[in-house]
């Protein structure tokens, strides 16, 4: 499940669609999407506008569930299609890298944990921004890392506004 906006200034590199998103046929059509749009400071209409955002997850379909949550994205999607699809995104000025699977692909030299990678966000800024996955299952991460919403989110919102105003 993709939203390809070849000229979009912002690329969202996620993990894989959740069950709800897959059922609705729309990426981030779930509580993760609500939180992500809040982080970005954008409306639903803006978020689903392919001139503004391109959404390219590591896996294109819901991978199933375990007791801990959704399974890892299926590897064949990224292996087969990711490089070609990314090459066609010629106007990306900000890539949001959500969660550890996307971070491993897009930031292979990054620290091993999501927390360490996100804490070093300024190493990649302003072209790339590693983020935790916005899933409600990550509630504890957000509680344990209050600096994230206090320091990083306002910078993200300002950058998104800047890029969308120029689009």
C-alpha positions in Angstrom: 0.0 0.0 0.0 1.7 3.1 -1.3 1.0 6.8 -2.0 3.4 7.7 -4.7 4.0 11.4 -5.3 6.9 11.7 -7.6 7.2 15.4 -7.1 6.3 15.5 -3.4 8.9 17.3 -1.2 8.3 14.9 1.7 8.8 11.2 1.7 7.5 9.0 4.5 9.5 5.8 4.7 7.5 3.6 7.0 7.4 0.0 8.0 4.3 -1.7 6.6 0.6 -1.0 6.7 -1.3 -2.0 9.8 -4.4 -4.2 9.7 -6.8 -1.2 9.7 -4.9 0.6 7.0 -4.9 -2.5 4.8 -8.7 -3.0 5.3 -9.4 0.6 4.4 -6.9 0.6 1.5 -5.2 3.7 2.7 -1.8 4.1 4.4 -1.9 5.3 8.0 -5.7 5.1 8.1 -5.4 4.2 11.8 -4.3 5.7 15.2 -0.7 5.7 14.0 -1.7 8.0 11.2 -3.6 10.4 13.5 -0.5 10.7 15.6 1.8 11.1 12.6 -0.4 13.9 11.2 -0.3 15.6 14.6 3.5 15.4 14.6 3.6 16.9 11.1 1.0 19.6 11.8 -1.0 18.8 8.7 -4.7 18.0 7.9 -5.8 14.7 6.6 -6.4 16.3 3.1 -2.9 17.6 3.0 -1.4 14.3 4.2 -3.1 12.3 1.5 -2.2 14.8 -1.2 0.5 13.1 -3.3 1.9 16.6 -4.3 2.8 17.0 -0.7 3.6 13.6 0.7 4.8 10.3 -0.8 4.4 7.3 1.4 6.7 4.3 0.7 6.7 1.6 3.4 9.3 -1.1 3.6 6.6 -3.7 3.1 3.5 -3.1 0.9 1.0 -5.3 2.7 0.0 -6.1 6.3 2.6 -8.7 7.5 0.4 -10.3 10.1 0.5 -10.1 13.9 2.3 -11.7 16.9 1.7 -11.3 20.6 4.0 -8.2 20.6 2.3 -6.5 17.7 2.6 -6.5 13.9 5.2 -8.7 12.4 8.2 -7.3 10.5 7.6 -6.1 7.0 8.0 -8.8 4.4 11.5 -8.4 2.9 10.7 -9.1 -0.7 9.0 -5.7 -1.3 12.0 -3.7 -0.4 14.4 -6.0 -2.1 12.5 -6.0 -5.4 11.0 -2.4 -5.6 12.5 0.1 -3.2 15.6 1.3 -5.1 13.6 1.8 -8.3 10.7 3.6 -6.6 13.1 5.8 -4.6 15.0 6.8 -7.8 11.8 8.2 -9.2 11.3 10.6 -6.3 13.2 13.5 -7.8 12.0 16.3 -5.5 12.3 14.8 -2.0 13.8 17.4 0.4 12.8 15.6 3.7 12.7 11.9 4.3 10.9 10.8 7.5 12.2 7.4 8.5 9.7 5.7 10.8 10.8 2.8 13.0 13.8 0.4 13.1 13.2 -1.5 9.8 13.1 1.7 7.8 16.0 3.1 9.7 18.1 0.0 9.0 17.5 0.5 5.3 17.8 4.3 5.0 20.4 4.9 7.7 22.6 1.7 7.7 25.4 3.4 9.7 23.0 4.7 12.3 22.9 3.5 15.9 21.3 0.1 16.5 18.3 1.2 18.6 15.5 3.5 17.5 16.0 5.6 20.7 19.7 6.2 19.9 19.0 6.9 16.2 16.2 9.4 17.0 18.2 11.0 19.8 20.9 11.8 17.1 18.3 13.3 14.7 20.4 16.4 14.2 23.1 14.3 12.5 20.7 13.8 9.6 18.8 17.0 9.7 17.4 18.7 7.6 17.3 16.1 4.8 16.4 13.0 6.8 14.6 12.6 10.1 14.6 9.3 12.0 11.4 8.9 14.0 9.9 6.3 16.3 6.9 4.5 14.7 3.8 6.6 15.7 2.0 3.5 16.9 -0.1 3.6 20.1 1.9 0.5 21.1 4.9 2.9 21.5 3.2 4.8 24.4 6.0 3.9 26.8 8.7 5.1 24.4 7.0 8.5 24.3 6.7 8.6 28.1 10.3 7.7 28.5 11.5 10.3 26.0 9.6 13.5 26.7 12.4 15.5 24.8 11.0 14.1 21.6 7.8 16.0 21.6 9.3 19.0 23.3 12.4 19.5 21.2 12.0 17.6 17.9 8.3 17.9 17.0 8.3 21.8 16.8 11.3 21.6 14.4 9.6 19.0 12.3 6.4 21.0 12.1 8.4 24.1 11.0 10.3 22.2 8.3 7.1 20.6 7.0 5.4 24.0 6.8 8.4 25.5 5.0 8.5 22.7 2.4 4.7 22.7 1.8 4.6 26.4 1.5 7.2 26.1 -1.3 5.4 23.2 -3.0 
